[in-house]
Amino acid sequence: MREAPRLEPPLDPRWLQLLSERCSDLRGGGARFEDLFIEQRLELRAVFSGGELQIEECRLEGAAARWRSPTRVVLHASTGLSARAIGDLLARHADRVALPQVRPVPAAEMDPPRGWLDWACEVASRLSPAPGVVRYLNRRAAVIRADGWSPVSTPALVRIERGGEYPAALLGVWGHPLLGRWMGELIEKPAGKPWAPDAGIQLPVVFTGGTAGVLMHELVGHMAESDVVTTGGSPLSGLLGATITAAGIEIVDDPTRFDLPGAFNIDDEAMPAVPITVVKEGRFERFLCDAEGSRLLSCDPGRGRRATWSRPPVARLSNLVIGAGEVAPNDLEADLDHGLVVTRLGGATVDPVSSQTVLRIERGWEIRHGRRRRPLASCELTGSVVEILANIDPRIGSDPTPDWRLGWCVKDGVPLPTGSEAPSLLVTRLEVL
């Protein structure tokens, strides 16, 4: 398992501590100072198109201050991390701002790792002749509160986007030992002439190659997030403590897995990263809460995440890990007279009103009499959240596999990196759209 990156705060630690001490005195219009979030971001892009390679670099930094009153939370954000920029930001709401008179020592440049450019060029050549983009993404952040400050540590990420006839994308932790293999899967062309199942037919479906992680991300991960629960958009909101799926299923949201894209040492509200068991022995155990959700649901916080400093923290899952079983994946397929195997998911959505899930299938196979027969054409499968969970076979695959395809999770139009790892699972009935 990959270790957490070395903690490197965006600014001089001594100045951050002095700033925290000054923030303890802040008052503003009846509101209480909540926190000051500061962040630096680095994105490098190797863009390959028309046989040419262009390298682009984007460096951003900024801060946001939150204030809490009895009726609302106010967030002010601005670019820049100079003492003057932070002073002006705090002065938007505070009655009096007296920052430390010590000039902060600039942080070391956030540079890309050695060898990144050569690697990006190699990847671009493998994507050719299709257009593509190779990105390196990294950030430094810190949360400053009246009682101290904490650096936020997250893994550096790479994202590969392939266009052309067979578009696909990959998100992984920089330096992950499986990146090379995932690249091969990314550029692999579909096998043979694809077959499309008839709309309306209901079939058993095996999710393999880590795709069950994406399935549970939608059915359980998002549905356990406190903002979805408190706004009435989760079919799981009234099922806390109830058995919702097969007894052998255990699902943990684990931000300490630094080999997966959704990792962090503390969340963006300064709460320590702790694995949370969401489902245990098939029972729905816990919600995933930010600070506001914790207050409303009387549940521990720790999942307040920000897409960038200018956005408020919201409840978001991190790395959803489904425990492995003891059944060989081939055995899940061998017992099926007619069914489907999914090897790549292109996305999934849940309708908050009907609780219907739509799964967009990119790759897979038709199963006939326990054997893979024809490659599956792109199609969509559907079912309700509660019914799909209830229809998961109690036999669980022995092949825990990280999913590289859909780590960039978009919720309410805001993207955040997440991860998943899952064994093969069999859903006994899904309907083809």
C-alpha positions as a printed NumPy array, in Angstrom:
array([[  0.   ,   0.   ,   0.   ],
       [  1.344,   3.405,  -0.993],
       [  2.37 ,   5.648,   1.936],
       [  1.058,   9.159,   2.453],
       [  3.096,  11.902,   0.728],
       [  5.454,  13.975,   2.827],
       [  3.498,  16.85 ,   4.364],
       [  4.461,  20.143,   2.759],
       [  2.297,  23.112,   3.823],
       [  1.619,  25.891,   1.31 ],
       [  3.269,  28.514,   3.557],
       [  5.844,  28.833,   6.331],
       [  4.638,  26.703,   9.316],
       [  5.73 ,  29.337,  11.831],
       [  3.634,  31.965,  10.081],
       [  0.665,  29.581,   9.865],
       [  0.819,  29.064,  13.627],
       [  0.923,  32.807,  14.259],
       [ -1.96 ,  33.253,  11.839],
       [ -3.984,  30.669,  13.77 ],
       [ -3.362,  32.567,  17.   ],
       [ -4.597,  35.795,  15.389],
       [ -7.652,  34.031,  13.971],
       [ -8.722,  33.087,  17.496],
       [ -9.525,  36.77 ,  18.063],
       [-11.589,  37.267,  14.905],
       [-15.198,  38.414,  15.238],
       [-17.559,  39.566,  12.532],
       [-21.141,  40.792,  12.593],
       [-22.332,  38.257,  15.139],
       [-20.696,  35.38 ,  13.239],
       [-18.019,  33.065,  14.586],
       [-14.833,  32.396,  12.628],
       [-14.899,  28.775,  11.444],
       [-11.724,  28.173,   9.439],
       [ -9.316,  29.511,   6.855],
       [ -8.466,  27.131,   4.018],
       [ -5.399,  27.811,   1.864],
       [ -4.349,  25.865,  -1.191],
       [ -1.822,  25.655,  -4.013],
       [ -2.539,  23.633,  -7.164],
       [ -0.334,  22.43 ,  -9.99 ],
       [ -1.616,  20.97 , -13.257],
       [  0.618,  19.948, -16.139],
       [ -0.896,  18.938, -19.466],
       [  0.718,  17.117, -22.356],
       [ -1.705,  17.613, -25.248],
       [ -1.272,  15.388, -28.299],
       [ -3.224,  16.245, -31.445],
       [ -2.501,  16.073, -35.169],
       [  0.87 ,  14.464, -34.564],
       [  2.069,  17.369, -32.394],
       [  2.726,  17.47 , -28.642],
       [  2.198,  20.634, -26.569],
       [  3.127,  21.029, -22.893],
       [  1.   ,  23.35 , -20.746],
       [  1.441,  24.374, -17.12 ],
       [ -1.105,  25.894, -14.727],
       [ -0.292,  27.028, -11.161],
       [ -3.042,  28.407,  -8.926],
       [ -3.247,  29.448,  -5.29 ],
       [ -5.859,  30.992,  -3.071],
       [ -7.705,  30.962,   0.224],
       [-11.231,  30.901,   1.646],
       [-12.552,  31.905,   5.063],
       [-15.751,  30.552,   6.602],
       [-17.913,  32.219,   9.236],
       [-20.8  ,  30.596,  11.087],
       [-23.824,  32.395,  12.494],
       [-26.923,  30.84 ,  14.085],
       [-28.729,  30.857,  10.732],
       [-26.114,  30.372,   8.015],
       [-22.506,  29.752,   6.99 ],
       [-20.747,  32.421,   4.908],
       [-17.701,  31.721,   2.721],
       [-15.4  ,  34.371,   1.248],
       [-12.681,  33.334,  -1.217],
       [ -9.879,  35.064,  -3.105],
       [ -6.806,  34.23 ,  -5.158],
       [ -3.301,  34.722,  -3.811],
       [ -1.576,  33.713,  -0.568],
       [  0.429,  36.806,   0.314],
       [ -0.039,  38.284,   3.78 ],
       [ -1.89 ,  41.185,   2.193],
       [ -4.202,  38.909,   0.189],
       [ -5.114,  36.881,   3.279],
       [ -5.562,  40.054,   5.341],
       [ -7.914,  41.532,   2.736],
       [ -9.847,  38.251,   2.622],
       [-10.401,  38.11 ,   6.384],
       [-11.29 ,  41.802,   6.494],
       [-14.351,  41.14 ,   4.296],
       [-16.17 ,  39.794,   7.343],
       [-14.074,  40.482,  10.444],
       [-14.535,  43.612,  12.529],
       [-10.777,  43.784,  13.149],
       [ -7.858,  41.975,  11.528],
       [ -4.369,  42.092,  13.03 ],
       [ -2.129,  39.677,  11.144],
       [  1.352,  38.708,  12.327],
       [  4.012,  41.253,  11.471],
       [  6.36 ,  38.441,  10.396],
       [  6.627,  38.073,   6.635],
       [  5.861,  34.437,   5.648],
       [  8.682,  32.476,   4.065],
       [  7.582,  31.372,   0.564],
       [  7.011,  27.661,   0.213],
       [  9.241,  25.641,  -2.087],
       [  7.984,  25.394,  -5.654],
       [  5.588,  22.521,  -6.25 ],
       [  7.417,  20.88 ,  -9.116],
       [  6.47 ,  17.779, -11.082],
       [  8.343,  14.552, -10.336],
       [ 11.518,  13.773, -12.214],
       [ 10.766,  11.811, -15.342],
       [  7.172,  13.002, -15.706],
       [  7.704,  14.697, -19.083],
       [  9.437,  11.659, -20.603],
       [  6.64 ,   9.435, -19.288],
       [  3.948,  11.752, -20.682],
       [  5.616,  11.749, -24.1  ],
       [  5.762,   7.96 , -24.066],
       [  2.077,   7.752, -23.143],
       [  1.14 ,  10.213, -25.893],
       [  2.994,   8.077, -28.441],
       [  1.008,   5.024, -27.33 ],
       [ -2.263,   6.93 , -27.716],
       [ -1.363,   7.913, -31.302],
       [ -2.969,   8.42 , -33.761],
       [ -5.948,   9.254, -31.527],
       [ -5.819,  12.683, -29.843],
       [ -5.14 ,  12.61 , -26.126],
       [ -4.301,  14.575, -23.   ],
       [ -1.977,  13.458, -20.204],
       [ -2.344,  15.422, -16.964],
       [ -0.322,  15.575, -13.759],
       [ -2.327,  16.954, -10.799],
       [ -1.018,  17.9  ,  -7.37 ],
       [ -2.026,  20.154,  -4.51 ],
       [ -0.865,  21.493,  -1.146],
       [ -3.375,  22.709,   1.379],
       [ -3.797,  23.604,   5.025],
       [ -6.763,  24.24 ,   7.319],
       [ -6.273,  27.024,   9.861],
       [ -8.567,  27.159,  12.859],
       [ -8.564,  29.158,  16.064],
       [ -6.981,  26.196,  17.902],
       [ -4.177,  25.475,  15.405],
       [ -3.491,  24.476,  11.828],
       [ -3.127,  21.201,   9.928],
       [ -1.571,  20.393,   6.536],
       [ -3.721,  18.415,   4.099],
       [ -1.912,  15.591,   2.312],
       [ -3.267,  13.961,  -0.865],
       [ -1.55 ,  11.809,  -3.51 ],
       [ -0.313,  13.261,  -6.797],
       [ -2.514,  12.   ,  -9.624],
       [ -2.256,  11.356, -13.342],
       [ -5.241,  11.5  , -15.683],
       [ -5.092,  10.206, -19.247],
       [ -7.85 ,  11.09 , -21.698],
       [ -8.011,   9.351, -25.066],
       [-10.196,  10.675, -27.875],
       [-10.957,   9.297, -31.3  ],
       [-13.153,   6.362, -32.203],
       [-12.817,   4.673, -28.812],
       [-12.696,   7.468, -26.205],
       [-11.715,   6.528, -22.667],
       [-10.099,   8.024, -19.574],
       [ -7.89 ,   6.824, -16.739],
       [ -7.23 ,   8.276, -13.287],
       [ -4.56 ,   6.852, -11.009],
       [ -2.   ,   7.715,  -8.354],
       [  1.313,   8.842,  -9.839],
       [  3.818,   5.99 ,  -9.653],
       [  1.199,   3.272,  -9.117],
       [  2.709,  -0.086, -10.182],
       [ -0.369,  -0.955, -12.29 ],
       [ -0.354,   2.209, -14.429],
       [  1.347,   0.404, -17.315],
       [ -1.219,  -2.387, -17.341],
       [ -4.101,   0.066, -17.115],
       [ -2.667,   1.971, -20.087],
       [ -2.802,  -1.244, -22.099],
       [ -6.463,  -1.689, -21.166],
       [ -7.182,   1.961, -22.   ],
       [ -5.936,   1.734, -25.588],
       [ -7.189,  -1.801, -26.241],
       [ -9.775,  -1.926, -29.024],
       [-13.1  ,  -3.731, -28.491],
       [-13.017,  -7.405, -29.42 ],
       [-14.862,  -8.629, -32.519],
       [-18.312,  -7.629, -33.703],
       [-20.331,  -6.363, -30.703],
       [-23.701,  -7.809, -29.737],
       [-26.494,  -5.683, -28.248],
       [-29.069,  -7.273, -25.917],
       [-32.737,  -6.531, -26.515],
       [-34.267,  -3.648, -24.573],
       [-36.514,  -4.755, -21.725],
       [-34.851,  -8.115, -21.191],
       [-33.825,  -8.94 , -17.612],
       [-30.575, -10.838, -17.116],
       [-28.094, -11.753, -14.375],
       [-24.945,  -9.611, -14.605],
       [-21.428, -10.3  , -13.291],
       [-19.426,  -7.155, -12.504],
       [-15.735,  -7.985, -12.707],
       [-12.374,  -6.265, -13.145],
       [-13.149,  -3.742, -10.39 ],
       [-16.423,  -2.54 , -11.963],
       [-18.378,  -3.577,  -8.855],
       [-16.592,  -0.717,  -7.102],
       [-18.191,   1.794,  -9.482],
       [-21.559,   0.093,  -8.929],
       [-21.277,   0.403,  -5.127],
       [-19.931,   3.937,  -5.464],
       [-23.32 ,   4.936,  -6.862],
       [-25.621,   2.601,  -4.905],
       [-24.015,   2.999,  -1.478],
       [-21.231,   5.604,  -1.461],
       [-23.191,   8.565,  -2.809],
       [-26.407,   7.433,  -1.145],
       [-24.65 ,   7.485,   2.261],
       [-23.385,  11.075,   1.88 ],
       [-25.045,  13.276,   4.453],
       [-26.171,  16.062,   2.104],
       [-27.972,  13.521,  -0.104],
       [-29.571,  12.006,   3.01 ],
       [-30.705,  15.291,   4.602],
       [-32.219,  16.629,   1.369],
       [-34.313,  13.486,   0.883],
       [-32.42 ,  12.171,  -2.148],
       [-31.224,   8.887,  -0.671],
       [-33.302,   5.674,  -0.637],
       [-31.032,   4.497,   2.198],
       [-31.873,   7.371,   4.552],
       [-34.408,   5.373,   6.559],
       [-32.526,   2.067,   6.448],
       [-29.737,   2.702,   8.962],
       [-29.177,  -0.572,  10.834],
       [-31.216,  -2.592,   8.319],
       [-29.918,  -5.423,   6.131],
       [-29.771,  -4.023,   2.604],
       [-27.69 ,  -6.605,   0.737],
       [-26.022, -10.039,   0.925],
       [-24.725, -10.956,   4.371],
       [-21.13 , -11.313,   3.185],
       [-20.859,  -7.764,   1.833],
       [-18.621,  -5.339,   3.735],
       [-17.994,  -1.84 ,   2.385],
       [-15.458,   0.549,   3.914],
       [-14.828,   4.136,   2.859],
       [-11.069,   4.398,   3.41 ],
       [ -9.202,   7.695,   2.851],
       [ -6.002,   6.146,   4.267],
       [ -5.525,   4.042,   1.104],
       [ -2.925,   6.259,  -0.577],
       [ -2.688,   3.87 ,  -3.519],
       [ -6.177,   5.06 ,  -4.541],
       [ -7.052,   8.554,  -5.882],
       [ -9.464,   9.624,  -3.116],
       [ -6.923,   9.501,  -0.266],
       [ -6.187,  12.217,   2.314],
       [ -4.621,  12.456,   5.771],
       [ -7.27 ,  14.895,   7.049],
       [-10.389,  16.146,   5.314],
       [-10.737,  19.768,   4.218],
       [-12.341,  20.654,   7.548],
       [ -9.305,  19.392,   9.541],
       [-10.888,  16.111,  10.675],
       [ -8.454,  13.13 ,  10.796],
       [ -8.807,  10.527,   8.055],
       [-10.421,   7.405,   9.506],
       [-11.813,   4.397,   7.614],
       [-15.608,   4.204,   8.019],
       [-17.474,   0.916,   7.698],
       [-20.583,   1.842,   5.719],
       [-21.944,  -1.7  ,   5.283],
       [-21.082,  -4.612,   7.572],
       [-22.39 ,  -8.157,   7.038],
       [-24.946,  -6.676,   4.651],
       [-26.242,  -4.087,   7.179],
       [-26.185,  -0.356,   6.499],
       [-24.064,   0.997,   9.352],
       [-23.009,   4.633,   8.848],
       [-23.545,   7.845,   6.94 ],
       [-20.612,   9.792,   5.451],
       [-20.765,  13.276,   6.963],
       [-19.139,  16.646,   6.678],
       [-19.375,  18.978,   9.684],
       [-22.841,  20.22 ,   8.742],
       [-24.143,  16.7  ,   8.106],
       [-22.661,  15.58 ,  11.402],
       [-24.669,  18.257,  13.205],
       [-27.9  ,  17.274,  11.46 ],
       [-27.528,  13.482,  11.65 ],
       [-25.639,  13.116,  14.955],
       [-22.895,  11.195,  13.154],
       [-19.126,  11.639,  13.246],
       [-17.706,  14.049,  10.604],
       [-14.618,  13.454,   8.491],
       [-15.785,  13.58 ,   4.871],
       [-15.891,  17.334,   4.237],
       [-14.087,  17.774,   0.917],
       [-13.52 ,  20.783,  -1.351],
       [-13.146,  20.735,  -5.119],
       [-11.021,  23.881,  -4.787],
       [-10.474,  26.618,  -2.194],
       [-13.278,  28.756,  -3.647],
       [-15.87 ,  26.015,  -3.031],
       [-17.354,  25.158,   0.378],
       [-16.679,  21.689,   1.775],
       [-19.424,  19.132,   1.169],
       [-19.911,  15.505,   2.152],
       [-18.069,  13.302,  -0.346],
       [-16.844,   9.72 ,  -0.155],
       [-13.132,   8.937,  -0.569],
       [-12.051,   5.38 ,  -1.534],
       [-14.825,   2.787,  -1.434],
       [-13.345,  -0.632,  -0.687],
       [-15.489,  -3.783,  -0.885],
       [-14.143,  -6.764,   1.022],
       [-13.095,  -9.812,  -1.003],
       [-14.697, -13.246,  -0.689],
       [-13.481, -16.761,  -1.477],
       [-15.237, -17.571,  -4.772],
       [-13.242, -17.741,  -8.001],
       [-14.611, -15.118, -10.444],
       [-15.05 , -17.752, -13.158],
       [-17.406, -19.681, -10.882],
       [-19.816, -16.737, -10.84 ],
       [-20.039, -16.97 , -14.619],
       [-20.026, -20.757, -14.883],
       [-23.487, -21.195, -13.33 ],
       [-25.235, -18.754, -15.699],
       [-27.285, -20.143, -18.553],
       [-27.706, -16.691, -20.105],
       [-26.289, -13.467, -18.691],
       [-23.793, -10.651, -19.062],
       [-20.278,  -9.926, -17.84 ],
       [-19.299,  -6.263, -17.397],
       [-15.584,  -5.501, -17.698],
       [-15.758,  -1.702, -18.072],
       [-18.33 ,   0.8  , -16.855],
       [-18.565,   4.203, -18.506],
       [-20.635,   5.849, -15.793],
       [-23.697,   5.595, -13.608],
       [-26.447,   7.843, -12.29 ],
       [-29.178,   7.594,  -9.661],
       [-32.435,   9.506, -10.042],
       [-33.145,  11.127,  -6.639],
       [-36.926,  10.91 ,  -7.13 ],
       [-37.425,   7.369,  -8.425],
       [-34.165,   5.896,  -7.018],
       [-33.624,   4.244, -10.402],
       [-30.018,   3.592, -11.339],
       [-28.738,   3.718, -14.912],
       [-25.426,   1.985, -15.623],
       [-23.603,   2.813, -18.872],
       [-21.748,  -0.297, -20.014],
       [-18.677,   0.189, -22.234],
       [-17.216,  -3.311, -22.441],
       [-18.36 ,  -6.8  , -21.552],
       [-19.513, -10.178, -22.824],
       [-22.636, -12.209, -23.333],
       [-22.646, -15.462, -21.359],
       [-24.244, -18.597, -22.767],
       [-24.212, -21.833, -20.753],
       [-21.449, -20.555, -18.475],
       [-19.088, -19.4  , -21.218],
       [-18.295, -15.994, -22.721],
       [-19.75 , -15.96 , -26.218],
       [-20.006, -12.536, -27.904],
       [-18.489,  -9.13 , -26.98 ],
       [-21.063,  -6.755, -25.569],
       [-21.943,  -3.534, -27.382],
       [-22.301,  -0.301, -25.408],
       [-25.627,  -0.409, -23.621],
       [-27.414,   0.697, -20.453],
       [-28.738,  -1.36 , -17.558],
       [-31.222,  -0.216, -14.95 ],
       [-32.854,  -1.102, -11.647],
       [-33.748,   0.57 ,  -8.366],
       [-31.071,   1.091,  -5.726],
       [-32.767,  -1.055,  -3.09 ],
       [-33.623,  -3.859,  -5.533],
       [-30.116,  -4.076,  -6.999],
       [-28.582,  -4.293,  -3.527],
       [-31.115,  -6.967,  -2.54 ],
       [-30.309,  -8.932,  -5.716],
       [-26.565,  -9.263,  -5.098],
       [-25.585, -12.926,  -4.915],
       [-24.073, -13.961,  -1.535],
       [-21.076, -15.488,  -3.315],
       [-18.277, -12.907,  -3.455],
       [-15.265, -13.011,  -5.741],
       [-11.744, -13.555,  -4.418],
       [-10.252, -10.938,  -6.788],
       [-10.123,  -7.442,  -5.179],
       [ -9.322,  -5.084,  -8.056],
       [ -8.921,  -1.292,  -8.148],
       [-10.925,   0.483, -10.841],
       [ -8.991,   2.94 , -13.01 ],
       [-11.832,   4.094, -15.243],
       [-14.04 ,   6.463, -13.244],
       [-12.021,   7.991, -10.418],
       [-12.998,  11.544, -11.413],
       [-16.38 ,  11.801,  -9.696],
       [-18.734,  14.669, -10.608],
       [-21.505,  15.601,  -8.174],
       [-23.669,  18.698,  -8.716],
       [-21.253,  19.685, -11.462],
       [-18.225,  19.625,  -9.12 ],
       [-15.448,  17.052,  -9.8  ],
       [-13.379,  15.36 ,  -7.087],
       [-11.013,  12.375,  -7.223],
       [-12.342,   9.189,  -5.646],
       [-11.198,   5.58 ,  -5.733],
       [-12.591,   2.096,  -5.426],
       [-11.504,  -1.499,  -5.061],
       [-13.879,  -4.427,  -5.389],
       [-14.051,  -8.141,  -6.103],
       [-16.33 ,  -9.653,  -8.735],
       [-20.02 ,  -9.561,  -7.777],
       [-23.105, -11.086,  -9.352],
       [-26.377,  -9.154,  -9.531],
       [-29.071, -11.737, -10.214],
       [-31.324,  -9.398, -12.224],
       [-30.89 ,  -6.139, -14.131],
       [-32.994,  -4.746, -16.971],
       [-31.57 ,  -3.645, -20.336],
       [-32.697,  -0.16 , -21.408]])
